[in-house]
């Protein structure tokens, strides 16, 4: 139990909370600000890196992820200072993965060359759509042509470039999504994050939908058809679904996200960042204030940007292990589940789900089948303690 995190490794997530504009579908912790004192933010990030490194000093760091928000709005000097401090505080794996999320509107060649020189080696692009009509509907600030140019710039400076697409959009039919996905694959992408549009409460889309002002969304059956067709097209192109919403060529998987899904340890730094850290032999869930100003002031005033936390009970760890691990094509190890929870997976539920063709036992690992991944939340509910 005390070393369980080693099954997934150790990563560091840094949250940059600022965007040029708030997208209407977005429920992430992102904010628009007219002025950002990046020197002040640098001091806070460096202080938090020092604090976390003192808590978990004897670790090999496998991954770093700059998420947001729009981290490509960070000055390259800020990214460089952060990575320099990280290198000084932890031992690094030989194949350290450093990802930075970017929007096409903030991609330009000199800036991305500087990120690469600082140590970033993977870019995750928020493309979202490949036609101007849908980009406008999604509230994106770039055109399709600008997105393609940004992708070309990113590929010039980084061997590993992923991008996100959203499907099941307004007025989108199956044939249109198939054509768009094939076009994206033709751009020589080796990693996709492909998400069905979800209408979240508290977003602009959520408010519009509540009053009937978001017409043309696909129904549940069409959404399911789009999901299944996505799997078929990506599989045939060698971009297998190693996770429910993520497809990659072999070796191009996002190793940072695999830390989460394999239930490793990760430190979360920045406003609204979450973490899972094993301290004194017990796994803790860490959280931070969401408001950028509140987090910044807390670091400067108290020397700590984390809210108080306690060790996670074993049942909560077991639930998280299921929620994360069954998203992966590789599935979960039932022996590890027993070590985390103190009990075996419910064998009667396992048999029922196997008979329904929703899970399988593959070389001692329990994994969801293609049919099971389409109804994964239901599968997980059946197995929960």
N, C-alpha and C positions, 0 to 999 in steps of 0.2 A: 504493500500500500504506500509506504513512504517514498518509493521511487517509481510509482506508477507513471508519472509524467514522462519518463524516459521512453515509453512506447511511442510517444508522439513528437518528442524533441522540445526545443525551447525557442520561442520567437519573441519579437518585440514589435508592437504596433504603436505607431505615433499618429495621433489624429490632428489634422489641420482643419479647423472648423469653418473656413471662409470660402465662399463662392462668389463669382461675379454676379450671379442671379440665382434665385431659388426656383428649381423646376417644379411644376405643379403636381407631379406624381411622387415627389421625394419626401420620405419621412425620416431621412437621416438627420443627424445633428449638424446642420449646416446653416450658416448665417452670412448675410450680406453686410459689408462694412465699408464705409467711405474711406477710412484711413486705418492702416495696420502698422503698428510699430514693431517691425520684424526684429529689431535688436532686443527689445523687451521680451518678445516671444522666444528668441534664442536663449536668453539667460534662463528663462523658465524651463525650457526643454532640457537644457544641459544640467540644471539643478536636479530635475526629476530623474534623468539618466543616472546621475551620481547616487541619488537616494536608492533607486531600485537595485543598482549594481551592488550597493552595500548590503541589501537584503538577500540577494541571490548571487553571491560573487563567484562561486566556483562552478560555473556553468559554461558549456560550449554553446554559443549562440548560432542557431541554424538559419534564421531568417529575420529580415527587417521589412516592415511594410509601412509606407507613408500613405494613409488613407484620409478620406475627407467626406464633405468638403471637396475642394480642388487643390491638392498638394502642388500641382504644377504652377500655382500662383506663388509658391514659396520662392524667395530669392535663392539662386544656386549657392550663394555664400552661406545661407542658413542651413541648407541641406548638407553642405560640405562640413560645417562645424559640428552638426549633429553626428554625422557618420565618423568624423575624427574622434569625437568623445566616446562613441560606442566602441571603436577599435581600441581605445585606451582602457576601457573598463571590463571587457569580456574577452575570453578566448573565442576565436571565430572558427567556424567549420571551414574546411578547405573549399567547399562549394557554396559559400554564403550567398543566399539570394536576397537581393535588395530591390523591392518593388516600389514604384511611385505611380500613383493614380494621376491621370491627366485628362483634361478636356481639350478637344481640338482647337478651341479658341485661344488657349494659352500655350500652344506648341509652336516654337520657332527654333530654328537650327542652332543658333548660338547658345541659347538657354539649355537645350537638350544635350549639346556637347559638354557643357559645364556640369550637368547632372551626371553624365557618364564618367567624366573625369573625377567627380567626387566619390564615385563608387556605386551609383545606381546601375543595376544591370538588367532590370526588367521594367517595362512600362505596361500599365493597364489603362486602356483608353476607353472613355465613356462615349462611344460612337452613337449607340441607341437606335439609329435608323439610317437607311441609305437613300432616302428620298426627302426632298425639301418639304413636301406637304406634311408628312408625319413628324418631321423635326420641328416644324412650327407648332403642330398640335401638342407635342411633348414639351414645348417651351424651351427648346434648345436654341442656343445663340449662334450655332454654326450651320452652314449649308452642307449638303452632301459632298459637294466638290471640295470644300474646305476640310471636311473630315478625311477624305481620301488623301489630300495633300499632307495633312498632319500625320496620317499613318505612314506615308512614304518618308517623311522627315524622321519619325520615330525609328523606323526600320534602318535608316542610314546610321543611326548612332547606337542602336541596341539590337542584339540578336534575338532577344525574346520580347515580343510585343503581343499582348492580348487585347481583345476589345469586347465591350459589352454590346449586346443588342437586346431590345425589348420587342416581344411579339404579342399577339392577341390585342393589337391596338385598334383604335376606332376605325371602322369601315375597312378593316383588313380581312381579306379572305385567304383561304388556304393556298391558292395558286400564287397570290402576291407574296405571301411569306416564303413559299418554296423558292421563288425566283430571287428574292432578296437574300436568302440564306446561301443559295448557290453562288450568287455574285460575291458575297462576303468570303466564302471559301476560296473563290478564285483570286482573292487578293493575297494569297499565300500566308494566311494567318495560321499559327500553330496552336493557339489557345483561344477559346470562346467562353464567355459567360453569357448564357442565353436565358432570359427571364420572361415569364409571362407577366404582362402588365397587371399589377394588383392595385386596386383602389383602396388606399389606406385612410382611415379616419384622421382628421387633423390636417390633411393636405388640401391643396386647392382642388384637385380632382375629387377628393372625397366630398368636399362641400358642393361641388357642381353636381356630382352624382346624386347627392341627397335631395336635390330639388329638380332632378330630371334634366339637367343641362349637360349631360355627357353621353350623347347618343352614339349608336353604331358600334358598341362594344360586342365582341363575339360572345355567343352563349356558351354554356358549359361544355356542350358536345363539340362545338367547333374548337374551343380551347384545348380539349383533350386530343382532337385530331391533329392540331398544330403541334402539340407536345410529341405525339407518337411519330409524326412525319419528321420532326426535328431529329429524333433519335436515328431514324432510318437514313436520312441524308448525311448526317455527320458520320455515322458508322461507315457508310459506303465511301466516304472521303478519308477514312483513317483518323477521324477526330472522335475518338470514343468517349462516352460519358463516364469519366472516372468518378463523377459526383453528379447528383441529380440535375444541376443547372450548369455544369461545367464540362467542357469537352476539350480534349487535347490530343495532339500526336504523342506517341510514346516518348517520354523524357521531358515533355514540355509542361507537365502539370505544375500548378502553383503550389510550391512546397510550403509557403506560409499558410495558406488555407488548409493544407493537409495537417499542419500542427493543430489547428482547431478541431478538424474532423476526426483526427486520431486521438483526440483528448490529451494533447500535450500541455505544457505550461506556456503561457505567454503573458508578458507584461503589457499593460495598456497605459499609455502616457498621452495626456491631452484632454480637452474638454469632452466629456461623454464617453471616454474610452473605457472599455471593460477589460478585465484580465482574469486569468486563472493562474495562481502561483502556489506552489507547494512550499510552505514555510513550517519549519520544525516538524516535518513529517506529515503535515495535514494540508489538504488543498483548500485554498481560499478563493472566493470570488471577489474581485476588486472592482470598484466603480469610482467615477470622478464626477464632479458637478458638470452639467451640460452647458451652462452659460459660459461663453468664453471669458468674459470679464471676471466672473466668480472664480473660475479655475485659476486664472492668472493671479488674482489677488490672493487666493489661498496659498499658492506656491510661494509668492513673495512674502506673505505675512507669517505663514506657519512652517514653511520649509517642506511642505508635503501637499501634493495635489490629489491625494486619495481620500475618499470618505471612509469612516470606520468600517471594518469588516470582521466577520467571524468565519471559522472553519465551516466548510460545506458538510452537511449531514450525508451519511452514506447513501441514503435513498435518493437525494438530489444528485449526487455524483452518478448513480446508476442511471437515472433518467437522462442526464446530460450525455452520458456515454452512448445510450441508445439513440438519442436525438441526433447526435453528430455522426456516430459511426455507421449507422444504417443508411446515411446519405451516400456513402462511398460504395463504389462497385465492389471493392474488396470485402466489405462487410465487417463483422466484429468477431472477436475471439470470445466464446462463452466462458472460458476459464478466467479471462480478465474481468468479465462482468461479475463472476462469482467473487473474485478478490475484492472488487470495488463495493459490491452490494452486500456481501455476506450470504447470498442465496443464489441458487441456480435460476436460469431463465425458466419460465413456466412451461413445462414439457407438453402439457395438454394444448396450450396455445400454439406452441411450435408445430405440433402435429396438425392442428386445424389449418394453420396458415400454409403449411406444406401441401396439404390436400387441396387447398384452393389455388395452389400454384403461385403464391405470393412471396414465399421465401424458399430458400434451399440451403441444405447443409453441404458446403463445398470444402472438402479437405479439412474438416473440423472448424470451419468458419461459417457463421450464419450470415447470409446476405439476402437482400431483396432481389427478386427476379425483375425482369423488365416490366411485367404486369404489376408487381408489388411496388415498384418505384413510382408508378403512376398514381397509386393511392397510399403513399408512404405514411402520411400522418395517421391513417387508420391502422396500418400495420404496427406502427410504434405504440399507439394507444393500447393495442391488444397485449403487448409485451411489457408494458410499464408495471412496476411494482405497485 
